[in-house]
């Protein structure tokens, strides 16, 4: 059941991180220009987590005489709130970069998140690296470097050189901050001082989304974004109806990605979450070629091959590690001394 849940969250994370940047860029390409609005949409989808939490609440009521609506305790709640505020800031930086950079360049920068996550995971949660996980990190990093060699430095129309460079730097900063937050979530789980379950992990995500949304709402109020939405919808290149479809889709997709990330960290580690995000990079590149008519260069194909190789390497290493652990456990059981035959039946040794 735990493996099935992990696979499901890996799929959610992959779908969210491969399609979210495309929706965000689609909004900016066709006339959208509200940074706090797009930041708000990346977090407001936390409301969707209420549905599974309500279902699990009624399931608990069937087996427990008395149970609270939420299981998360104050210590973990405070951690989620603090990380949620960081997430709101991180999403704003990413929105600014997405408004100024093409998808290929933005995705390239996001690929460096794996290096940040690996470093912070080693410092914060003492992540142990195997030869396979190190090989995976190297392959994914080289894949990103190969993509960098083939990326175009052309700026989007209407974007000045200063705006382009600022977008590049802020996207890099957002990537580093995200690489810090993933191990921070894992550390919060370890220091929670309460039994961790998937329900608690979803509640953690809900609190993060709540506080991130509060921060974004304040930004929207200061920037008068709520008043501008109807006018921007009327001026949207694809029409008013599709404008709102893009906004709603953005909220759902980004929530799917965040929920998947939290689930992968709960079921495995923050490092695996970062590896899956890195693997989605070439997928996003291919989708950008299809939907935005970006050129698919040979180096992008090399990046895709290296990323898939790194992904397979990581999981092969995990399988080998589990097999070794099972073999070690079996050896220990065989080496245990046999029970004393004279011990009376029913008496515990």
N, C-alpha and C positions, 0 to 999 in steps of 0.2 A: 504493500500500500504506500509505503514511504517512497519507494522507487517510482511508482506511478505518479505520485504527487510531484516529485522532483522533475520528472519528464514533462509533466503538464506545465510547470512553471518555467522550464527551459523554453518550451514552445511559446508561452506568453511573452517572455523576455525577448525572444528572437523576433516575433511578429511586431512587438511594440517598437523596438529599437531600429528595425529595418524600414518601417513605414512612417514612424513619427517624424523624422527629419524631412521626409518628402512632403507631408502635409503642411509642415511649418513653412517650408520653402514655397509651396504652392500658394499659401496665403500671401506671402510677401511679393511673389512674382506678379500676381494679378491685382495688386492695388492696396493690399493691407499694409499698415505701417504702425500699428499700435503695439509697442513692446510689452507694456504691462498686461495688455489683454492676452497676448500669446503666453506670457508667463503664468497668468491666472488659469488659462485653459490647461496647462500642463499639470495643475494640481487639483483643480476643482472636481475632477472625476473621483476623488476620494469618497464621495457620497455613494458611489456604486458599491463600496465595500460593506455598506450597511445591510444589503440584502443577504449575503452569505452569513454575516454575523447574526442576523435575526433568526435565520434557519438553524444555526448551531445552538442558539440560545434555547429555542423550543425543543431541540433534541436533548439538551442537557436537562431540561425540566422533566422529561419523561423518565430519567433515571435518577435525578437528584431532587430531594424534597424542596430544597431552597437553594437558589443560585442567583448571582447577580447578572445584570445584563451584560457587563463587561468583566473580563478576567484580568486585564492589565492592572498592575499595582503601581503606586506613586513613583517608585524609583525608575521603573521602565517608562512610565508616562513622561517624566521629566526629560529623560534621554531622547524620547521620540519627539517631544516638543522642540528641544534644542536642535536636533538634526533636521527637523522640518523647517525651521527658520533658515538654516544653511541651505536646504534644498530650494527654498524660494529664491534666495540670492543666486544660487547656481543656475536656476532656470532662467533668471533674468539675463545673466551673462551669456547664456547659450542662445537666448532669443536675439540678443543684439548681434551676436556673431552670425546667426542664420539669416538675419536681415541684410547683412553686408557681404556674405561669402556664398559662392556656389556650393551645391551639395557635395561635390567631390572634394573640395578643399576642407569644408567643415567636417566631413566624415573622416578625412585623413587625420585631422587634429584629434578627433575623438578616439581614434585608434591608439593614441599614446596613453590613453587612460589605463591600459593594461599595465604599463610600467609603473605608473603612480600607485595603482592598487596593489601590485606585488610588493612595492617598497613599503607602503603603509601597513599592509597585512603582516609583513615581517616584523615591523616595529610594534604594532598594536596588539596583534593576536598571536604572535610567534608562529606564523605560518611556516610549516615544514615543506621544503621543496625537495622533490625527487628529480632524478635525471630526466624523466618524461615531462614533468611540469616545467622544468627549466627549458627543455627543448621546445616545448609548446610556446613559451613566452618569447624565445629567440625567433622562432619561425614567424609568429604573428607580428613581431616588431620589424623583422626584415621585410615581411609582406607590406607593412605600412610604409617602410622606407622605399620599397620598389614602386609603390603607388605615388609617393612624393616625387620621385624622379620623373614620372610621367604626367604629373598634374600640371594643369595650365595655370599661369599666373594672371590670366585675363580677369579684369574686374568686371562685375556686372554693370550694366548701363546705369548711369546716374549715381554711382558710388565713387566718391573721390578716393585718392590714394591714401589720405589720412584716415578716412572712414574704413577703408579696406584693412589697413594695418591695425587699427584699433579693434576691428572685428576679429582679426586673427589672434591678437593678444588676449582679448576677453574670452574667446572660445577656448584657448589654451588654458587660461585660468579656470574656466568652468570645468574643463576636463580634469585638471588637477584636483579641484575641490570635490568633484564626484568620486575620483579615485581615493580621496580621503574618507568620504562618507560611507562607502561600502564596507571597509573594515571597521569603521566606527559603529555601524549597525551590528556587525558580528560581535564586536566587543560588548555592546549593550546587551546582547543576548547572553553572553557568558557571565556578565556581572549583574544579571537581572535579580538574582536572589528569589526567583520563583520558577516553578516548573514551566518550561517553554513548550508550547504546542503550536500547531499551525494556526489555530484560532487566535492565540496571543500575537503571533507574527502579523496576522491580518489587522488586528487591533492596533499594533505598532504602526503599520502603514497608514491606517486611518488617522491616527493622531498626527503623524508627520504631515499628511496631506492637509489636515485642518489648519495647523499653524502656518504651513507654507501658503495656504490660500488666504489666511488672514493678512499676512504680509503683502501678498499680491493685491488684495482688495484695497488696502490702504494706498498702495501705489496707484491703482486705477482711480480712486477717488481724488487723489491729489492731481493726477494727470487728466481728469475729466474724461476718461475712456468710456464710461457708461453712456454718457450723452452723445458720444461720437459714433457709437456702433450703428445706429439706424442710417446715418448719413454715409458711413463707410460701406454699408451693405448695398446702398443704392448705387454707389460708384464702382462696385466690384466688377471686374472684367467679365467674370463668369455668370453674373446675375445675382440678384438678392437671395433667391432660394438656395443656390449652390454655396453662397457665402455662409449661410447658417449651417448648411450641411458640413462644410469644411470645419467650422468652429466646433460643432458637436462631435464630429469624427476625431478631431484633435484631442478633445477632452477624454474620450473613451480610449483611444489608442495609447496616449501617454500614461493613463492609469493602468492599462494592461501591462505596459512595460515596467512600471514601478512595482506593481503587485508581483509580477514575475521575478523581479530582482530580489524583493524581500523573501519570496518563497525559495529561490535558489540559495540565498545566504542561509536560510533556516535549514534547508535540506542538505546542503553541502558546505560551501564556503564563499566568502566574498571574492576569492581568486577565480573560482569557476564562473561566477557572475560576470566578472570582467572579461574572462576569456570568451564567453558567449557574445558579449557586446562587441568584442574585437572581431569575432567571426562574422557578425552581421554587416561589417563595413563593406566587403565586396558585394554583398547582396544589395545593399543600398546603392552602391555604384551601378550595378546592373539595372536596378529599377529607375535610377536617374537617367540612364541611357534610353530606357524605354519611354518614360513619361516626359522627360525634359530635353530629349534629343541631344544629350551630352555624348561626346565621342568615347567609344570603348577602345582604348589603346591596348597594345600587347602587354604593357606592364601591368595593366589592371587584371589581365588574365593570369599573369604570374602571381600577383597579389592574392587573387582568389585561390589559386592552387596552394600557395604557402599557408594561407589561413585555414583551409580545409585540412591540410597536413598537420598543422599545429593542433587543431581541434581533435583530430583522431589520435594524435600522440598523447594528448592529455587524458582522454578517456581510456586508452589502452593502458596507460600507466596506472590509472585508478583500478582497472580490472586486475592487473598484475598485483597491485598492492593488496587488494581484497583477498586474492588467492593466497598470497603469502601469509596474511594474517590468519586466514582460516586454517592453513597448514600448520602454523605455529600453535594455534589453539588445539588442534587435534593432537599434536605431539605432546603438548602439556597434559592433556587428558590421559594419553597412553602411559605417560611417565608417572602418574599419580600412584601412590601405594595402594594395593588392594585392601578392601575392608577386612578387619579381623574376623575369621570364620566363627570364633567363639562368641562373638557379640550377639546377644539375644535379639530375636526378631522384634522390631518395633521400637528399639532403643536407638536414639540418635547418638552418633559418635561425635 
